[in-house]
Every structure is written in structure tokens, then in C-alpha cells.
Amino acid sequence: MNIDHAQQANNTLSENSSAIAQQGNAAVNRMVETMSKISTRSEKIADITGIIEGIAFQTNILAMNAAVPWKRRGPARKDAASQWSHPRCAISLSVRRARRRRSRN
């Protein structure tokens, strides 16, 4: 009788331990999957941030380059639209190049 109870308790304990181990394994698998997704998304965020930083850098350089002739003209700043058409074209070109570069990677 005691042997039967001991075996039954042992079987119940084994079944419970197995179920808990399976739940732990499932939780670890979900965590690994989630961390993989986080890593992938972090890489995408880094790519986007790189594009934005590149655009900001080039925009600053273009603004400085555009300011030089603007400053040289002094009071006779009649054709402001033509002054800014070159930087706008260059910014558009930079954005297109950055997108092309990112799409290749």
C-alpha cells in the first residue's frame, strides 16, 4: 500500500515536473523569438537614423554653401528663389542616393 502511494506520488511529481519544464521551454522560445524581432527592428531603426543623419549633415553643408553667395550679394538680394534652387536640388539628390544605397543593403 505504501509502495503504491509512493509510486503514484512519484508519477504525479514527474508529470508535474515535465509540464513545468515544457512551459519553461516554451517561455524561453518566445523570449528568443522576441529578442530576434527586437534585433531586426533595431537594425532598421539604425538604418533610418543613418539616413536622417546623412540628410541633416548634407543639408547643413548645403545651407552653409548657399549662405556664402547670399552674403556676398549684400543688399542686392533680389533673386532669392534662384539662390535656394541649387540646395533644394542637391538635397533631393542626396535623399535619392541614400535611399538607393539603403535598398541595396
Phi, psi and omega per residue, in radians:
M1 nan -0.837 3.100
N2 -1.121 -0.625 3.133
I3 -1.156 -0.711 3.111
D4 -1.084 -0.767 3.127
H5 -1.131 -0.689 3.137
A6 -1.150 -0.748 3.116
Q7 -1.148 -0.707 3.124
Q8 -1.124 -0.741 3.115
A9 -1.134 -0.699 3.122
N10 -1.117 -0.762 3.120
N11 -1.116 -0.760 3.129
T12 -1.094 -0.756 3.121
L13 -1.101 -0.734 3.121
S14 -1.104 -0.766 3.141
E15 -1.117 -0.760 3.127
N16 -1.122 -0.727 3.131
S17 -1.118 -0.722 3.125
S18 -1.108 -0.761 3.133
A19 -1.101 -0.732 3.135
I20 -1.153 -0.700 3.114
A21 -1.119 -0.692 3.111
Q22 -1.143 -0.700 3.093
Q23 -1.117 -0.722 3.106
G24 -1.109 -0.715 3.108
N25 -1.093 -0.753 3.120
A26 -1.100 -0.712 3.138
A27 -1.122 -0.722 3.125
V28 -1.132 -0.735 3.112
N29 -1.073 -0.722 3.097
R30 -1.106 -0.702 -3.136
M31 -1.135 -0.751 3.129
V32 -1.096 -0.742 3.112
E33 -1.090 -0.760 3.133
T34 -1.116 -0.743 3.133
M35 -1.145 -0.605 3.079
S36 -1.129 -0.751 3.102
K37 -1.098 -0.728 3.126
I38 -1.078 -0.740 3.134
S39 -1.096 -0.775 3.126
T40 -1.083 -0.791 -3.126
R41 -1.190 -0.595 3.097
S42 -1.112 -0.669 3.095
E43 -1.115 -0.707 3.111
K44 -1.120 -0.733 3.119
I45 -1.096 -0.718 3.117
A46 -1.100 -0.696 3.095
D47 -1.082 -0.814 -3.132
I48 -1.111 -0.740 3.121
T49 -1.086 -0.693 3.105
G50 -1.086 -0.721 3.107
I51 -1.105 -0.796 -3.138
I52 -1.085 -0.756 3.125
E53 -1.106 -0.707 3.111
G54 -1.102 -0.743 3.122
I55 -1.128 -0.756 -3.140
A56 -1.102 -0.738 3.126
F57 -1.080 -0.852 -3.117
Q58 -1.172 -0.607 3.097
T59 -1.096 -0.732 3.113
N60 -1.107 -0.749 3.116
I61 -1.112 -0.765 3.140
L62 -1.115 -0.675 3.121
A63 -1.122 -0.709 3.116
M64 -1.162 -0.742 3.110
N65 -1.115 -0.639 3.131
A66 -1.261 -0.482 -3.109
A67 -1.257 -0.477 -3.093
V68 -1.098 -0.966 3.130
P69 -1.152 -0.543 3.100
W70 -1.059 -0.795 -3.141
K71 -1.183 -0.666 -3.123
R72 -1.144 -0.541 -3.115
R73 -1.203 -0.399 3.114
G74 1.107 -2.372 -3.061
P75 -1.189 -0.339 -3.066
A76 -1.550 1.044 -3.108
R77 -1.647 1.046 -3.011
K78 -1.379 -0.637 -3.007
D79 -1.827 1.164 -3.090
A80 -1.144 -0.613 -3.108
A81 -1.088 -0.728 3.140
S82 -1.231 -0.486 3.107
Q83 -1.109 -0.626 -3.046
W84 -1.724 -0.059 -3.133
S85 -1.211 -0.668 3.129
H86 -1.112 -0.875 3.118
P87 -1.037 -0.671 3.138
R88 -1.106 -0.736 3.114
C89 -1.127 -0.730 -3.123
A90 -1.154 -0.667 3.098
I91 -1.120 -0.779 3.113
S92 -1.049 -0.743 3.119
L93 -1.105 -0.737 3.130
S94 -1.091 -0.736 3.138
V95 -1.111 -0.776 3.135
R96 -1.086 -0.753 3.138
R97 -1.123 -0.723 3.140
A98 -1.122 -0.714 3.127
R99 -1.140 -0.742 3.123
R100 -1.076 -0.747 -3.141
R101 -1.104 -0.738 -3.135
R102 -1.208 -0.600 -3.106
S103 -1.257 -0.455 3.081
R104 -1.254 -0.499 -3.090
N105 -1.438 nan nan
